[in-house]
Amino acid sequence: MIRLGVFVLLFFVNANIFAQNTAASPYSASGIGERTFNGTQATRHMGGLDVFTDSIHANLNNPASYGFLKVTTYSVGVNYTNNYLASSTESQNTDLASLDYIAVSIPAGKFSFGFGILPLSSVGYRIESVNENLDSKTFNRYEGSGGLNQTYFSVGLPVTSFLAIGSTVNYNFGSLIYETGQFVDGVDNGAFLSSDSSVSGFNIQFSTQIRIPIKNKYTFQAMYSYQPKVYLDSRNSRIFFTQSLSTENITDIVEINLASSDLDQTNLDLSAINRIGIGFGKNKKWFIGVQHNLVKSSNFENKFFERQNISYRDAKKWIVGGYFIPNYTSFSNFWSRVVYRFGLLNEQMSTLINNIPLSQTGISFGLGLPLKGLSNINVGLEIIKRGQRDLGLIQENIIAFRVGMSLNDIWFIKRKYN
């Protein structure tokens, strides 16, 4: 109970910690920002594979997996990310460290449930350009920050020994801030326009999971997950102001009346998501799976914040991943009990810049290090390449070091002896 108390405290305290930026990408200026959550570290080290489930790990992207959970699990994940950005003329390095998720998952006899908090998306970029004429230079600045967080409550129910269903209710909240500015060389004050959206609302996810044993040695797994499209409430404000570049003092603030154009309150849609996957493996030895994710984002629009050079299409992702354990029962060799994970991903991203489609590819690998009992620490790397250096775009080479801790305990066990 002490351990649960610590995690509940972290859950509420870290609602504020998630307000930090978890992205440093110019492509986070589109949509609701860069999607930052792709599962726990154990699933991310397999490329984000949600089809695999077992009895000691909660799969936060697949609520049906709770139906097979046998132990109470306290999970926390952190990351350190380096992003090398390069255009055809210049390059830059950025570093970020952030919390990925905090989660508690509890089997309760005939069903299991879980709750937690995680960052759903993040906006973090600054782009500057220079226009030169005969008289002076004009500097333009485009900047964004903020993002959406998500608290969730999941329930999984075993229908039979090999079939489970589940559902998750999410509450999404946060702010998206976009700022544009311009100043002239030799003039201290610049003119800026700041747009702020305060976003909140619920969405729901459904999933089903199949685990079919074969000859008591092998297991076939399959999953399907559906998240319907919903609209989040967005309360908007916009101001003009001038700012001194030397002292950073803000003056001459003018708030724009958005009610006259019906932009003070708008809807921001969360696109529908379909996930389907299958996999096969030998129990406590190896597993390999494949998964396809489809995000119906082609009709996405943000009436309050629009850019002429950004358009959208449906996002599609293919994932191949799995794990290998040399000898699960070994007592003499620690490394024989380690879980070695790997993953590959290829994604057609939802964003088009100047009608140029974006894509990303990545690899991941990790180690599941056993602790006392059924607990473990998962450490690993993600390496992702996104975008391109030509045609006025930016290529990102991302290396993320991720660490997750899964502490397990057994609850709701009936006593056989008094």
SEVOVEX-997999 format. One record per residue (C-alpha): residue in one letter; x, y, z. Coordinates in nm, 3 decimals, decimal comma. Example, Ala and Ser with C-alpha at 12.3 -4.5 7.8 and 13.67 -1.06 7.14 Angstrom:
<sites>
 type      c1      c2      c3
    A   1,230  -0,450   0,780
    S   1,367  -0,106   0,714
</sites>
This chain:
<sites>
 type      c1      c2      c3
    M   0,000   0,000   0,000
    I   0,293   0,234   0,065
    R   0,412   0,177  -0,291
    L   0,066   0,261  -0,430
    G   0,057   0,576  -0,216
    V   0,384   0,695  -0,368
    F   0,253   0,639  -0,721
    V  -0,075   0,818  -0,652
    L   0,127   1,113  -0,520
    L   0,344   1,113  -0,833
    F   0,030   1,096  -1,048
    F  -0,107   1,423  -0,911
    V   0,224   1,604  -0,869
    N   0,335   1,531  -1,224
    A   0,024   1,677  -1,385
    N   0,227   1,998  -1,376
    I   0,553   1,835  -1,485
    F   0,392   1,728  -1,813
    A   0,341   2,095  -1,898
    Q   0,704   2,107  -2,014
    N   0,783   2,085  -2,386
    T   0,868   1,732  -2,500
    A   0,933   1,819  -2,866
    A   1,185   2,032  -3,053
    S   1,068   1,993  -3,411
    P   0,946   2,241  -3,676
    Y   0,696   1,974  -3,781
    S   0,522   2,007  -3,444
    A   0,361   2,323  -3,585
    S   0,100   2,107  -3,759
    G  -0,211   1,937  -3,624
    I  -0,225   1,916  -3,245
    G   0,156   1,905  -3,235
    E   0,394   1,612  -3,243
    R   0,241   1,294  -3,099
    T   0,476   1,208  -2,812
    F   0,324   0,891  -2,664
    N   0,368   0,559  -2,843
    G   0,336   0,311  -2,556
    T   0,542   0,205  -2,257
    Q   0,916   0,159  -2,296
    A   0,874  -0,218  -2,335
    T   0,647  -0,170  -2,638
    R   0,848   0,123  -2,781
    H   1,161  -0,091  -2,780
    M   0,964  -0,322  -3,012
    G   0,882  -0,033  -3,246
    G   0,553   0,049  -3,069
    L   0,409  -0,302  -3,108
    D   0,076  -0,319  -2,922
    V  -0,025  -0,671  -3,025
    F   0,199  -0,840  -2,767
    T   0,059  -0,882  -2,417
    D   0,159  -1,086  -2,113
    S   0,057  -1,120  -1,749
    I   0,309  -0,879  -1,589
    H   0,313  -0,573  -1,821
    A   0,028  -0,330  -1,882
    N  -0,002  -0,222  -2,246
    L  -0,135   0,134  -2,217
    N  -0,226   0,149  -2,588
    N  -0,432  -0,171  -2,574
    P  -0,689  -0,177  -2,290
    A  -0,793  -0,535  -2,375
    S  -0,448  -0,646  -2,257
    Y  -0,563  -0,572  -1,901
    G  -0,782  -0,881  -1,929
    F  -0,471  -1,101  -1,912
    L  -0,295  -0,906  -1,633
    K  -0,216  -1,115  -1,321
    V  -0,014  -0,876  -1,104
    T  -0,047  -0,516  -0,991
    T   0,197  -0,304  -1,192
    Y   0,336   0,043  -1,117
    S   0,500   0,189  -1,427
    V   0,704   0,502  -1,494
    G   0,903   0,600  -1,802
    V   1,154   0,876  -1,880
    N   1,358   0,970  -2,185
    Y   1,654   1,175  -2,303
    T   1,626   1,281  -2,668
    N   1,877   1,437  -2,907
    N   1,745   1,584  -3,234
    Y   1,988   1,679  -3,510
    L   1,809   1,912  -3,754
    A   1,961   1,992  -4,092
    S   1,849   2,189  -4,398
    S   2,037   2,234  -4,724
    T   2,232   2,527  -4,573
    E   2,258   2,484  -4,193
    S   2,218   2,244  -3,902
    Q   2,144   2,249  -3,530
    N   2,138   2,011  -3,231
    T   1,873   2,011  -2,959
    D   1,845   1,807  -2,638
    L   1,539   1,731  -2,427
    A   1,469   1,521  -2,119
    S   1,115   1,446  -2,006
    L   0,878   1,210  -1,831
    D   0,695   0,969  -2,064
    Y   0,419   0,826  -1,844
    I   0,308   0,731  -1,494
    A   0,066   0,439  -1,469
    V  -0,092   0,202  -1,218
    S  -0,254  -0,124  -1,338
    I  -0,448  -0,353  -1,103
    P  -0,608  -0,698  -1,157
    A  -0,929  -0,722  -0,952
    G  -1,048  -1,077  -0,995
    K  -1,298  -1,089  -1,282
    F  -1,159  -0,778  -1,449
    S  -0,855  -0,546  -1,437
    F  -0,828  -0,170  -1,445
    G  -0,562   0,100  -1,470
    F  -0,512   0,474  -1,457
    G  -0,234   0,718  -1,527
    I  -0,112   1,034  -1,697
    L   0,099   1,088  -2,007
    P   0,184   1,360  -2,262
    L  -0,029   1,316  -2,575
    S   0,133   1,579  -2,798
    S   0,385   1,861  -2,782
    V   0,456   2,181  -2,973
    G   0,813   2,310  -2,964
    Y   0,983   2,503  -3,243
    R   1,141   2,836  -3,340
    I   1,198   2,927  -3,704
    E   1,366   3,250  -3,814
    S   1,411   3,401  -4,159
    V   1,562   3,720  -4,302
    N   1,429   3,943  -4,581
    E   1,679   4,187  -4,726
    N   1,610   4,501  -4,926
    L   1,810   4,809  -5,023
    D   1,738   4,999  -4,703
    S   1,732   4,739  -4,421
    K   1,690   4,379  -4,310
    T   1,361   4,243  -4,181
    F   1,369   3,947  -3,941
    N   1,072   3,709  -3,913
    R   1,023   3,471  -3,623
    Y   0,775   3,180  -3,591
    E   0,755   3,010  -3,254
    G   0,533   2,750  -3,088
    S   0,509   2,586  -2,746
    G   0,273   2,385  -2,527
    G   0,095   2,059  -2,595
    L  -0,181   1,826  -2,480
    N  -0,173   1,593  -2,181
    Q  -0,392   1,291  -2,118
    T  -0,524   1,125  -1,805
    Y  -0,688   0,788  -1,862
    F  -0,888   0,513  -1,696
    S  -0,883   0,167  -1,858
    V  -1,078  -0,153  -1,794
    G  -1,004  -0,496  -1,940
    L  -1,233  -0,797  -1,916
    P  -1,144  -1,160  -2,001
    V  -1,437  -1,306  -2,197
    T  -1,278  -1,652  -2,230
    S  -0,935  -1,796  -2,150
    F  -0,808  -1,672  -2,487
    L  -1,022  -1,362  -2,558
    A  -1,035  -1,026  -2,379
    I  -1,201  -0,692  -2,450
    G  -1,125  -0,351  -2,306
    S  -1,196   0,018  -2,314
    T  -1,017   0,339  -2,214
    V  -1,166   0,678  -2,132
    N  -0,923   0,968  -2,176
    Y  -0,946   1,327  -2,055
    N  -0,729   1,552  -2,271
    F  -0,617   1,899  -2,166
    G  -0,348   2,156  -2,237
    S  -0,258   2,472  -2,427
    L  -0,124   2,531  -2,777
    I   0,062   2,861  -2,819
    Y   0,171   2,998  -3,158
    E   0,357   3,323  -3,202
    T   0,476   3,517  -3,505
    G   0,694   3,825  -3,490
    Q   0,878   4,072  -3,709
    F   1,141   4,334  -3,641
    V   1,363   4,557  -3,851
    D   1,740   4,576  -3,817
    G   1,832   4,884  -3,616
    V   1,487   4,920  -3,453
    D   1,469   4,795  -3,095
    N   1,096   4,715  -3,079
    G   0,942   4,433  -3,278
    A   0,574   4,357  -3,348
    F   0,434   4,019  -3,243
    L   0,108   3,825  -3,274
    S   0,037   3,554  -3,015
    S  -0,242   3,295  -3,049
    D  -0,334   3,075  -2,752
    S  -0,574   2,778  -2,751
    S  -0,682   2,620  -2,422
    V  -0,798   2,268  -2,518
    S  -0,996   2,011  -2,319
    G  -1,229   1,717  -2,379
    F  -1,285   1,342  -2,357
    N  -1,230   1,059  -2,602
    I  -1,265   0,682  -2,583
    Q  -1,085   0,376  -2,719
    F  -1,201   0,014  -2,763
    S  -0,988  -0,293  -2,824
    T  -0,997  -0,672  -2,835
    Q  -0,709  -0,914  -2,781
    I  -0,674  -1,283  -2,868
    R  -0,415  -1,519  -2,717
    I  -0,444  -1,873  -2,850
    P  -0,209  -2,138  -2,704
    I  -0,068  -2,393  -2,950
    K   0,069  -2,727  -2,816
    N   0,133  -2,561  -2,475
    K   0,459  -2,417  -2,611
    Y   0,355  -2,151  -2,860
    T   0,106  -1,865  -2,862
    F  -0,071  -1,686  -3,145
    Q  -0,179  -1,330  -3,063
    A  -0,398  -1,080  -3,247
    M  -0,546  -0,743  -3,158
    Y  -0,773  -0,476  -3,299
    S  -0,814  -0,128  -3,153
    Y  -1,045   0,155  -3,256
    Q  -1,050   0,514  -3,134
    P  -1,342   0,709  -3,288
    K  -1,305   1,069  -3,397
    V  -1,406   1,327  -3,137
    Y  -1,402   1,705  -3,109
    L  -1,222   1,879  -2,826
    D  -1,328   2,220  -2,696
    S  -1,082   2,499  -2,775
    R  -1,109   2,835  -2,599
    N  -0,899   3,083  -2,792
    S  -0,737   3,423  -2,741
    R  -0,514   3,638  -2,959
    I  -0,312   3,950  -2,881
    F  -0,085   4,198  -3,058
    F   0,209   4,340  -2,866
    T   0,546   4,504  -2,912
    Q   0,859   4,375  -2,746
    S   1,202   4,526  -2,689
    L   1,473   4,299  -2,826
    S   1,733   4,435  -2,582
    T   1,532   4,428  -2,256
    E   1,255   4,182  -2,360
    N   0,996   4,417  -2,207
    I   0,646   4,378  -2,354
    T   0,440   4,691  -2,422
    D   0,136   4,808  -2,619
    I  -0,070   4,492  -2,564
    V  -0,391   4,482  -2,770
    E  -0,636   4,193  -2,733
    I  -0,828   4,099  -3,048
    N  -1,203   4,044  -3,027
    L  -1,245   3,688  -3,157
    A  -1,616   3,665  -3,075
    S  -1,703   3,881  -3,377
    S  -1,553   3,615  -3,608
    D  -1,675   3,315  -3,403
    L  -1,318   3,213  -3,325
    D  -1,327   3,259  -2,948
    Q  -1,458   2,903  -2,907
    T  -1,388   2,640  -3,172
    N  -1,363   2,261  -3,206
    L  -1,035   2,078  -3,250
    D  -1,070   1,723  -3,374
    L  -0,884   1,415  -3,257
    S  -0,871   1,194  -3,564
    A  -1,001   0,836  -3,564
    I  -0,731   0,571  -3,516
    N  -0,739   0,204  -3,620
    R  -0,472  -0,044  -3,506
    I  -0,452  -0,409  -3,609
    G  -0,176  -0,658  -3,541
    I  -0,086  -1,026  -3,530
    G   0,207  -1,213  -3,377
    F   0,342  -1,556  -3,295
    G   0,594  -1,677  -3,039
    K   0,730  -1,947  -2,815
    N   0,631  -1,896  -2,453
    K   0,899  -1,715  -2,247
    K   1,145  -1,758  -2,535
    W   1,071  -1,540  -2,839
    F   0,797  -1,344  -3,014
    I   0,762  -1,161  -3,344
    G   0,467  -0,950  -3,458
    V   0,352  -0,707  -3,724
    Q   0,109  -0,416  -3,682
    H  -0,059  -0,155  -3,901
    N  -0,185   0,179  -3,765
    L  -0,416   0,408  -3,962
    V  -0,498   0,763  -3,850
    K  -0,787   0,922  -4,044
    S  -0,637   1,271  -4,043
    S  -0,701   1,382  -4,402
    N  -0,998   1,599  -4,293
    F  -0,819   1,761  -3,998
    E  -0,866   2,135  -3,965
    N  -0,797   2,401  -3,708
    K  -1,010   2,707  -3,786
    F  -0,827   2,919  -3,531
    F  -0,473   2,840  -3,645
    E  -0,433   2,773  -4,018
    R  -0,129   2,784  -4,243
    Q  -0,148   2,807  -4,618
    N   0,151   2,578  -4,676
    I   0,030   2,291  -4,452
    S  -0,224   2,028  -4,557
    Y  -0,313   1,682  -4,430
    R  -0,360   1,321  -4,541
    D  -0,428   0,992  -4,363
    A  -0,127   0,870  -4,165
    K  -0,019   0,507  -4,204
    K   0,240   0,319  -4,000
    W   0,384  -0,032  -4,035
    I   0,562  -0,191  -3,737
    V   0,761  -0,513  -3,710
    G   0,899  -0,606  -3,368
    G   0,958  -0,873  -3,110
    Y   1,185  -1,008  -2,838
    F   1,415  -1,297  -2,747
    I   1,504  -1,451  -2,407
    P   1,807  -1,688  -2,405
    N   1,706  -1,886  -2,093
    Y   1,423  -1,759  -1,873
    T   1,489  -2,015  -1,595
    S   1,864  -1,961  -1,563
    F   1,984  -1,893  -1,208
    S   2,355  -1,874  -1,278
    N   2,363  -1,631  -1,574
    F   2,187  -1,295  -1,535
    W   2,216  -1,206  -1,906
    S   2,040  -1,529  -2,004
    R   1,725  -1,399  -1,829
    V   1,738  -1,057  -1,996
    V   1,467  -0,979  -2,255
    Y   1,626  -0,855  -2,580
    R   1,378  -0,644  -2,779
    F   1,389  -0,499  -3,131
    G   1,159  -0,303  -3,363
    L   1,132  -0,146  -3,708
    L   0,884   0,118  -3,820
    N   0,794   0,300  -4,139
    E   0,538   0,579  -4,133
    Q   0,357   0,790  -4,388
    M   0,302   1,100  -4,175
    S  -0,019   1,303  -4,185
    T   0,146   1,634  -4,277
    L   0,227   1,778  -4,619
    I   0,447   2,090  -4,635
    N   0,405   2,285  -4,961
    N   0,233   1,969  -5,095
    I   0,546   1,764  -5,017
    P   0,456   1,452  -4,812
    L   0,651   1,375  -4,497
    S   0,760   1,029  -4,385
    Q   0,974   0,875  -4,114
    T   1,158   0,548  -4,058
    G   1,307   0,414  -3,739
    I   1,467   0,127  -3,553
    S   1,462   0,049  -3,184
    F   1,614  -0,202  -2,949
    G   1,613  -0,253  -2,575
    L   1,690  -0,470  -2,276
    G   1,442  -0,590  -2,016
    L   1,654  -0,627  -1,701
    P   1,496  -0,851  -1,434
    L   1,473  -0,728  -1,074
    K   1,354  -0,902  -0,760
    G   1,034  -1,099  -0,812
    L   0,855  -1,007  -1,136
    S   0,970  -0,645  -1,150
    N   1,201  -0,519  -1,424
    I   1,375  -0,218  -1,577
    N   1,351  -0,160  -1,951
    V   1,628   0,044  -2,117
    G   1,680   0,104  -2,487
    L   1,728   0,333  -2,785
    E   1,508   0,467  -3,064
    I   1,671   0,600  -3,381
    I   1,437   0,787  -3,618
    K   1,489   0,970  -3,946
    R   1,217   1,220  -4,045
    G   1,172   1,463  -4,335
    Q   1,435   1,562  -4,593
    R   1,705   1,825  -4,644
    D   1,606   1,950  -4,991
    L   1,304   2,135  -5,134
    G   1,312   2,381  -4,846
    L   1,240   2,117  -4,580
    I   1,432   1,998  -4,275
    Q   1,565   1,651  -4,200
    E   1,559   1,531  -3,841
    N   1,781   1,255  -3,704
    I   1,645   1,165  -3,361
    I   1,812   0,946  -3,099
    A   1,605   0,879  -2,787
    F   1,735   0,692  -2,483
    R   1,437   0,559  -2,288
    V   1,419   0,401  -1,944
    G   1,111   0,246  -1,790
    M   1,056   0,083  -1,453
    S   0,784  -0,175  -1,391
    L   0,731  -0,269  -1,025
    N   0,498  -0,562  -0,970
    D   0,297  -0,690  -0,674
    I   0,012  -0,937  -0,618
    W  -0,325  -0,816  -0,486
    F  -0,673  -0,964  -0,437
    I  -0,546  -1,316  -0,360
    K  -0,785  -1,510  -0,134
    R  -0,633  -1,660   0,176
    K  -0,645  -2,039   0,193
    Y  -0,539  -2,053   0,560
    N  -0,627  -1,834   0,858
</sites>
